[in-house]
Each structure stands twice: as structure tokens, then as C-alpha cells.
């Protein structure tokens, strides 16, 4: 193990979650109910960014997140 390794475990009582792929892209599972949601991207050193998304007819506009990791001292 290296000191910069870390992980998160998130337990939810619904099937509507996503994990990013190697390219950073993600897609929510089919069946996400219409509505307004807050999506949060988190990074241990860069902090977090939240964006609101509106789902209509099972579709939403794409989201882009940019997190700045501070340089090593």
C-alpha cells in the first residue's frame, strides 16, 4: 500500500448511482425518475464540486466537472 491510496464505500438504498470509467465518464442507470438532482464529484486533495441536473423523460444534459489538484509541496 502507498500512502496516497484511498477509497470510498457508499451504501445506498436505490439502484441510481454511477462510477466513473477510466476516461472519467459516467452514466446513470436507466429508469432514473424525472426530477432535479445534485451531483457531486469529490477528490481527496482537490475538494468537491456540486452541480444541479434536471432529468426529463429519462434524459439529462451532459455534466462536466473540473477539479484542480494542488501541486505537491
PyMOL commands that place a pseudoatom at each C-alpha (Angstrom):
pseudoatom trace, name=CA, resn=UNK, resi=1, chain=A, elem=C, hetatm=0, pos=[0.000, 0.000, 0.000]
pseudoatom trace, name=CA, resn=UNK, resi=2, chain=A, elem=C, hetatm=0, pos=[1.054, 3.536, -0.735]
pseudoatom trace, name=CA, resn=UNK, resi=3, chain=A, elem=C, hetatm=0, pos=[0.113, 6.491, 1.491]
pseudoatom trace, name=CA, resn=UNK, resi=4, chain=A, elem=C, hetatm=0, pos=[-1.806, 8.168, -1.357]
pseudoatom trace, name=CA, resn=UNK, resi=5, chain=A, elem=C, hetatm=0, pos=[-4.139, 5.193, -1.900]
pseudoatom trace, name=CA, resn=UNK, resi=6, chain=A, elem=C, hetatm=0, pos=[-7.652, 5.730, -0.652]
pseudoatom trace, name=CA, resn=UNK, resi=7, chain=A, elem=C, hetatm=0, pos=[-11.149, 4.565, -1.377]
pseudoatom trace, name=CA, resn=UNK, resi=8, chain=A, elem=C, hetatm=0, pos=[-14.773, 5.286, -0.600]
pseudoatom trace, name=CA, resn=UNK, resi=9, chain=A, elem=C, hetatm=0, pos=[-17.621, 2.986, 0.211]
pseudoatom trace, name=CA, resn=UNK, resi=10, chain=A, elem=C, hetatm=0, pos=[-21.105, 4.344, -0.324]
pseudoatom trace, name=CA, resn=UNK, resi=11, chain=A, elem=C, hetatm=0, pos=[-24.151, 2.315, 0.647]
pseudoatom trace, name=CA, resn=UNK, resi=12, chain=A, elem=C, hetatm=0, pos=[-27.429, 3.458, -0.904]
pseudoatom trace, name=CA, resn=UNK, resi=13, chain=A, elem=C, hetatm=0, pos=[-30.922, 2.008, -0.812]
pseudoatom trace, name=CA, resn=UNK, resi=14, chain=A, elem=C, hetatm=0, pos=[-31.589, 2.562, -4.523]
pseudoatom trace, name=CA, resn=UNK, resi=15, chain=A, elem=C, hetatm=0, pos=[-30.012, 1.491, -7.838]
pseudoatom trace, name=CA, resn=UNK, resi=16, chain=A, elem=C, hetatm=0, pos=[-29.303, 5.016, -9.125]
pseudoatom trace, name=CA, resn=UNK, resi=17, chain=A, elem=C, hetatm=0, pos=[-25.568, 5.548, -8.840]
pseudoatom trace, name=CA, resn=UNK, resi=18, chain=A, elem=C, hetatm=0, pos=[-22.621, 5.601, -11.207]
pseudoatom trace, name=CA, resn=UNK, resi=19, chain=A, elem=C, hetatm=0, pos=[-18.896, 5.001, -11.051]
pseudoatom trace, name=CA, resn=UNK, resi=20, chain=A, elem=C, hetatm=0, pos=[-16.547, 6.730, -13.470]
pseudoatom trace, name=CA, resn=UNK, resi=21, chain=A, elem=C, hetatm=0, pos=[-14.717, 4.803, -16.141]
pseudoatom trace, name=CA, resn=UNK, resi=22, chain=A, elem=C, hetatm=0, pos=[-11.036, 5.148, -16.989]
pseudoatom trace, name=CA, resn=UNK, resi=23, chain=A, elem=C, hetatm=0, pos=[-11.844, 8.241, -19.084]
pseudoatom trace, name=CA, resn=UNK, resi=24, chain=A, elem=C, hetatm=0, pos=[-13.757, 9.859, -16.195]
pseudoatom trace, name=CA, resn=UNK, resi=25, chain=A, elem=C, hetatm=0, pos=[-17.111, 9.464, -17.935]
pseudoatom trace, name=CA, resn=UNK, resi=26, chain=A, elem=C, hetatm=0, pos=[-20.194, 8.123, -16.210]
pseudoatom trace, name=CA, resn=UNK, resi=27, chain=A, elem=C, hetatm=0, pos=[-23.811, 7.372, -16.989]
pseudoatom trace, name=CA, resn=UNK, resi=28, chain=A, elem=C, hetatm=0, pos=[-26.666, 6.784, -14.572]
pseudoatom trace, name=CA, resn=UNK, resi=29, chain=A, elem=C, hetatm=0, pos=[-28.680, 3.582, -14.946]
pseudoatom trace, name=CA, resn=UNK, resi=30, chain=A, elem=C, hetatm=0, pos=[-31.887, 3.577, -16.971]
pseudoatom trace, name=CA, resn=UNK, resi=31, chain=A, elem=C, hetatm=0, pos=[-35.041, 4.320, -15.011]
pseudoatom trace, name=CA, resn=UNK, resi=32, chain=A, elem=C, hetatm=0, pos=[-33.817, 7.368, -13.080]
pseudoatom trace, name=CA, resn=UNK, resi=33, chain=A, elem=C, hetatm=0, pos=[-37.063, 9.202, -12.215]
pseudoatom trace, name=CA, resn=UNK, resi=34, chain=A, elem=C, hetatm=0, pos=[-37.618, 12.664, -13.690]
pseudoatom trace, name=CA, resn=UNK, resi=35, chain=A, elem=C, hetatm=0, pos=[-36.632, 15.448, -11.329]
pseudoatom trace, name=CA, resn=UNK, resi=36, chain=A, elem=C, hetatm=0, pos=[-33.883, 17.781, -10.207]
pseudoatom trace, name=CA, resn=UNK, resi=37, chain=A, elem=C, hetatm=0, pos=[-30.788, 16.231, -8.650]
pseudoatom trace, name=CA, resn=UNK, resi=38, chain=A, elem=C, hetatm=0, pos=[-27.484, 17.421, -7.221]
pseudoatom trace, name=CA, resn=UNK, resi=39, chain=A, elem=C, hetatm=0, pos=[-24.447, 15.529, -8.500]
pseudoatom trace, name=CA, resn=UNK, resi=40, chain=A, elem=C, hetatm=0, pos=[-21.190, 15.836, -6.582]
pseudoatom trace, name=CA, resn=UNK, resi=41, chain=A, elem=C, hetatm=0, pos=[-17.672, 14.993, -7.756]
pseudoatom trace, name=CA, resn=UNK, resi=42, chain=A, elem=C, hetatm=0, pos=[-15.144, 14.523, -4.939]
pseudoatom trace, name=CA, resn=UNK, resi=43, chain=A, elem=C, hetatm=0, pos=[-11.395, 14.218, -4.801]
pseudoatom trace, name=CA, resn=UNK, resi=44, chain=A, elem=C, hetatm=0, pos=[-9.387, 13.759, -1.623]
pseudoatom trace, name=CA, resn=UNK, resi=45, chain=A, elem=C, hetatm=0, pos=[-6.978, 16.621, -2.385]
pseudoatom trace, name=CA, resn=UNK, resi=46, chain=A, elem=C, hetatm=0, pos=[-8.940, 18.766, -4.846]
pseudoatom trace, name=CA, resn=UNK, resi=47, chain=A, elem=C, hetatm=0, pos=[-12.117, 19.008, -2.788]
pseudoatom trace, name=CA, resn=UNK, resi=48, chain=A, elem=C, hetatm=0, pos=[-15.561, 18.694, -4.303]
pseudoatom trace, name=CA, resn=UNK, resi=49, chain=A, elem=C, hetatm=0, pos=[-17.799, 20.318, -6.889]
pseudoatom trace, name=CA, resn=UNK, resi=50, chain=A, elem=C, hetatm=0, pos=[-21.601, 20.099, -6.931]
pseudoatom trace, name=CA, resn=UNK, resi=51, chain=A, elem=C, hetatm=0, pos=[-23.819, 20.675, -9.954]
pseudoatom trace, name=CA, resn=UNK, resi=52, chain=A, elem=C, hetatm=0, pos=[-27.561, 20.534, -10.411]
pseudoatom trace, name=CA, resn=UNK, resi=53, chain=A, elem=C, hetatm=0, pos=[-29.014, 18.342, -13.130]
pseudoatom trace, name=CA, resn=UNK, resi=54, chain=A, elem=C, hetatm=0, pos=[-32.577, 18.100, -14.417]
pseudoatom trace, name=CA, resn=UNK, resi=55, chain=A, elem=C, hetatm=0, pos=[-33.774, 14.725, -15.723]
pseudoatom trace, name=CA, resn=UNK, resi=56, chain=A, elem=C, hetatm=0, pos=[-36.763, 14.758, -18.087]
pseudoatom trace, name=CA, resn=UNK, resi=57, chain=A, elem=C, hetatm=0, pos=[-38.070, 11.731, -19.965]
pseudoatom trace, name=CA, resn=UNK, resi=58, chain=A, elem=C, hetatm=0, pos=[-35.106, 9.754, -18.653]
pseudoatom trace, name=CA, resn=UNK, resi=59, chain=A, elem=C, hetatm=0, pos=[-32.558, 12.139, -20.211]
pseudoatom trace, name=CA, resn=UNK, resi=60, chain=A, elem=C, hetatm=0, pos=[-30.393, 14.993, -18.984]
pseudoatom trace, name=CA, resn=UNK, resi=61, chain=A, elem=C, hetatm=0, pos=[-27.824, 17.379, -20.430]
pseudoatom trace, name=CA, resn=UNK, resi=62, chain=A, elem=C, hetatm=0, pos=[-24.211, 16.254, -20.014]
pseudoatom trace, name=CA, resn=UNK, resi=63, chain=A, elem=C, hetatm=0, pos=[-22.276, 17.481, -16.989]
pseudoatom trace, name=CA, resn=UNK, resi=64, chain=A, elem=C, hetatm=0, pos=[-18.602, 18.375, -16.879]
pseudoatom trace, name=CA, resn=UNK, resi=65, chain=A, elem=C, hetatm=0, pos=[-16.581, 18.682, -13.710]
pseudoatom trace, name=CA, resn=UNK, resi=66, chain=A, elem=C, hetatm=0, pos=[-13.148, 20.210, -13.305]
pseudoatom trace, name=CA, resn=UNK, resi=67, chain=A, elem=C, hetatm=0, pos=[-11.237, 19.686, -10.095]
pseudoatom trace, name=CA, resn=UNK, resi=68, chain=A, elem=C, hetatm=0, pos=[-7.828, 21.245, -9.563]
pseudoatom trace, name=CA, resn=UNK, resi=69, chain=A, elem=C, hetatm=0, pos=[-5.377, 19.121, -7.613]
pseudoatom trace, name=CA, resn=UNK, resi=70, chain=A, elem=C, hetatm=0, pos=[-2.873, 21.367, -5.841]
pseudoatom trace, name=CA, resn=UNK, resi=71, chain=A, elem=C, hetatm=0, pos=[0.790, 20.708, -6.703]
pseudoatom trace, name=CA, resn=UNK, resi=72, chain=A, elem=C, hetatm=0, pos=[2.874, 18.690, -4.302]
pseudoatom trace, name=CA, resn=UNK, resi=73, chain=A, elem=C, hetatm=0, pos=[4.961, 20.827, -1.946]
for i in range(1, 73): cmd.bond("trace and resi %d" % i, "trace and resi %d" % (i + 1))
show_as sticks, trace
zoom trace
